[in-house]
Amino acid sequence: MYAPLSRIVSKDVPFKRSKENSKAVEDIFNYIKTKSRLYYPNSIKLFDIYIDANNFGIRAVLVKIIS
């Protein structure tokens, strides 16, 4: 699904907009919209937090496994 985009993320490859790349982005967005689930958190159970920081930005994800 994301193979077209993985070829252009290298710093040595200039960005070139194409129908294939646009379709890959649209497919990823649609996958995230249809597969993601949002739930109210249960504060009794523990959360996991994953954090990444580098020279380009900071990212964090709060995760709770729903069984």
Secondary structure as GFF3:
##gff-version 3
##sequence-region A 1 67
A	DSSP	alpha_helix	3	6	.	.	.	ID=ss1
A	DSSP	alpha_helix	19	35	.	.	.	ID=ss2
A	DSSP	beta_strand	48	54	.	.	.	ID=ss3
A	DSSP	beta_strand	57	63	.	.	.	ID=ss4
###
